[in-house]
Amino acid sequence: MNIYFHHSYNLDLLNMLDILIDDQLGEHYRQEYAEFGQALSAEARNVLVEVSAALGGIQISPLISFALSVIPQFEKAPLVDLLLDQEGFQDAIQQNEPRLMAQKDQLTLLFQVLAPVVREIELLGFREYWTSEYLSTLEDEVVQLEDFILHTPVVIVLQDLLTEQFLPEEMHVYVCALNDGKGVRLTGHNAITDFSFTPLNVLDFSTHEMIKDALGKQIPDSLSESLTTDKFIHLGFEKSKSITGLTTIEAYIRENLVEAIKVYLLFKAGLMPDPINYLQTYKQGVFVLAVILLDLFYWNDPSNRPFKTIYEEWLQTNSDRPMMELYKESLERAGISIGER
């Protein structure tokens, strides 16, 4: 498995579609709004407003970015050409993301409506502006991230725990300058991050869905069935509902497994020196099972042993023990009193 980092003019161009009609974004990106917002035609502005309203008020760029990411090397071809290439888009969906076929016609229509607006923003000189204001900084950020991945065991840890056959051959992370400090998930476990992200933020966001998918292929919900009746796990689940939006205890347990692996990954990469304490505070400490599993990793080096094997053995060994006891023991080994929680 390889992780690749890129900057993308096309994705930042799509970000401009929201900056030009969103008051909060326009305030945040005052220079961009002053440069292009005032010069944008009323017709183009009305198109953006109508599209945003048709989408229920959500931002335009994340949806378009997600849809276009089914096209191989979408970040390199001229954006207007991509938006108008109906046949190419259909072929890419059929080959790479068949689940989008049901939305193909709506997306194609949306692309056609937005293409003239994108063309107008480019005619106003956005490429020259982006190149002079951001390209150098983005290139530096990409180089730093590539160097970071090269000198940390991130990929090795992922392959050890999740086994290479369940991981994608490659993952692409696109670093943007105008993404409002947010991450956006793309197809194929790829992601958009903001150049304000630290390496920890980048890995935390970009690996989440990949880890979740790899676990889903190996660990059925039935394997964790014994945990669904544990009172402490139930308490964690009930507390998590309003914070995470998770609606079933099975989904809650799955998310705990993801967080345990992801936080261990960040720890091994040298980005999180105190992982147990982090989980104590992250989302108000609702991922209690993740704390127990992270403690297991910490004291029992999982190198060269798949997570599924480790998890099955742990379940068998602790099938009769209350999870509250294991949780307390995990905190004690980390030097944390239960009263500090």
N, C-alpha and C positions, 0 to 999 in steps of 0.2 A: 504494500500500500504506500502511496505517495501523497503528500499534501502540497499543493501548489498555491502560490499567492500571486495576485494580479491587481493592477489598477484598471479602471474601465471608464473611458470617456462616455460610452453609451449609457452606462448606468447612472452616471452623474447628470447626463443630459435628461434622462427620464426623471431624476429627482427634481429638475427644474419645473416640471409640470405641476408639482405641488407647491413649490416655493412661490410661484407666480400668482397663486390664488388663495393661499392659506395665510391669513393675517399673522398668526403666531410664527410660522416659518419665515414669512417675509420680514418680520421684526428680527428674527434670529440671523437671517442672512440678508442684512440690510444692503450690503454692497451689491450682491447679485440682483436683489429686487430693484435697486436704483438703476442698475445697468441695463436690465432687460424688462422689468415689469412695466416701467413707464413707456417703453418703446413698443411693447407688444400690442398688436391691433385689438380693437374691441371685439372683432369677430373671433379671433383666436381665444381671447379671454372667455368669451361666452361659451365656446366649445368646452373649455376646461371646467367651467362652472357646471354646465349641463352634465358632463360625464361624471363629475364628482357627485352630483345629486343623484344620478342614475345608479351609482354604486353605493348609495346610502350614506354618503358623506365621508366614506373612508378615503384614504390617500390613493392616488392613481398609480404612482410609480411602483409600489410593491407588487401589485397584481400584474402589471405589464412586465415587470422584470421577471417574475416567476414564470409567466407564460412563455416569454421569449427564451428563457434559459433551457428550454427543451431543444433548441437549435444548437448544434455543435459550433463552438467558437463564436457564439452570438456576440461576444464583446468586441470582435474585430471587424465585422462587416458594417457598412454604413447603416445607421439605425433606420432611416426612412426606407431603404431598400428592404430591410427585414420586415418592417411593418406592412409593406405592400406585397410581399411575396407569399401569397395564399397557398400556393402549391408546396413551397418549401416548408411552410409552417405545418401543413397537414402531414407531410412525409415525416417530419421530425416528431410530431405527436405519435403517429402510428409506430414509429421505431423506438422512441425513448420514453413516452409517457402516455400510454393508451387510455388511461383514466380521464384524460382531458378531452377525449373525442366528443363527449357529451356537450362540452362548452365551446367546441371549436368555432361554430358559426358566430356565437356572441363575441368571442375574442377577436375573430377576424374582422367583424364589423367595428369593434372598438379600435383596432389597429388602424383601420382605414380612416376613421374619424379623427384620430390623433395625429396621423402622419403629416398633414399640412401644418399643424401647430409645431411639431418637432422641426419641420423644415424651416419655418419662420424663425424659430429661436436660433437655429444654426446660421441663417442668413443675417441675423443681428450680430453675429460674431462670437457665438458661445465657444466654439472650438479654440479660437485664439485666446479668449479670456481664460478658459480652463487650463490651457497649456501654460500660459504665463503665470497664473496665480497658484496652481495646484500640482502640476505634473511633477516638478522636481521633488516636492515634499512627499508625494505618493510613491515615487520611485524609491526614495530613501526608506519609507515605511515598508515597502515590499522587500527590499534587501535585508532590512533588520529582521523581519519575520522569517525569511528564508534562512538566515544565519542562525536564528533561534532554534528552528526546527532541526537544523543540521547538527546542532551541538547539544541537544537534549534527547532523552529516550522516549519521546512521545509516541512515535510510531511503534517502537519495540514493545512498549507497555500495552498498547492497543492490540497488537498482534498476539502477545502472550495471553492476555485475558479473554479476548473475543475470538481468537483464532482467525487466521488470514482468510480462510475460505468464506467467512461470513462478513468480511469487510469489503467495501468497494476497492477497486484497483487504484482509484485516485479520487481525491476530493479537491475542489477548487474554491478558494476564498478570494472574493473580490473586495478590495479596499477602496472605499469611496470617500470623497471630501464633503459631499452635500447630503449625507444620509441622516442628518439631525441626531447624530449620536446613537443611532439605533442599528440593530441587526435585522436582516431580512433573510428568510429561508428561501432557497431556490430548489429546483428539481434536482434529483440525483445526489442528495445529501450535500449539495454545494450551498454557499452562503455569501451574503453581503455583510461586510462590517464597515464601521466608520473609522477614519484615520485617527480619531481620538481614543480608540480602544487600546488598552494595554495588551501585551501578549496573553495575559490571563483572561481578559475579556474576550479576545479573539478565540482562544481555544474553548473556553466555557460555552460560548454561543455556537461555534461552528461544529463541534463534535457531538452535541447533545442528541440530535436526531439520528446520527450515524450509530451511536452507541445504543440508542433505543431500538433501532431496527435490527442490529446485530443480536441483541439480547432476545428480541421477539422471535428470531429464527431458531434460537437454541433452547429457550426456557419457556415452556407453556405455563399458563396460569395454574394448571393443575399441580405443578411441581411445588408451588408456594401455598397450596391449599391449607396446610396445617397452620400457617400464620394468620389466616383470615379469622380464626376463632380466638386468637390471643387478645386479651383485654387491653393490653398496653398498645398494641398495634392499632386496635380499634379507636383508642383515644387519640392517637396520632392522626388517624384518618379523619375523624370528626373535626379535629382542630384545623386540619388542612383544607377542608372544603371551601371555606370562604376566602382562603388565601391563594390556593392553587387552581380552584375550579374543578378539581377531580371529583367525579361523581360515584365511583365504585371503589371498593377496597382493593380489588384486583389491580385497577389502574394506579392506585396509591402505592401498592407494593412494587409494581413495575417501575414507577418513578423513583422510588427509593434505591432500587438496583442501579438505575442509570446514574443517580447522583453519587452513589458510593464509588462506582468505577470512574466517573468523571473527576471527582475530587481527588481520588487516589492518583489519577493521571496528572493533575495539576501539581500535586505534592511531589511526584517523582520528577516532574519537569522543573522543580525548584521554584515554582510560582506561589506555593502555598505552604509556608513553613509550619503552620498550626491548623491542619485540616479538621481535627475534631472540634476545635473551638469555632471554626468557620461554620460547620454544620449546626452548631449550637445556636448560631444567630441568623443563619440564612433562612429566609421566610419564616421567621419566628421559631425556628428549631423544630418544624413539623416532621422532618424526615428522620424519625428516630431509628428506623431500621437501617438507614444508611450509616448512622453513627456506629452501630454494632458491626456492620460489615466492613467499614473502613478500619475499625480496630482490628478485625480479623486479618486484613491485608497488612496492616502496619506491623503486627507481631509475627506474621507467618508469610514470608516473602512468596508472592504468587508467581514469580518468574517461571516461565515454561510450563505453567499449569493453567488450563482453561478455567475461566470463571465458573462455567457450568459444573465442572468437577468439584471445585472448591465449595460451591454453593450447595450441591447435593450432599457432600460429606458433612458440611456444617449443619444442614437441616437434620440429617440422621443423628448426629451427635447431640443435638440440642432439642430434639423433638419434644421432650418432656419438661423443658425448663421454661419458666415465664420469661418473656422478652424484657420485662422490667428489670429483672436481675442481671441479664446480660448487658443491658443499657447502663446500669449503675457501674458494673465492672469496667465497661469501656471508658466511662468518664473517670473512674478512679485511676486507671492506668494512664490516662492523659493528664492526671493531676488536677481534675476538676471535681468539686463537690457537687452532689445533686442539688444542693441548695442554691448553687450559683446559676442554675438554669433559668 
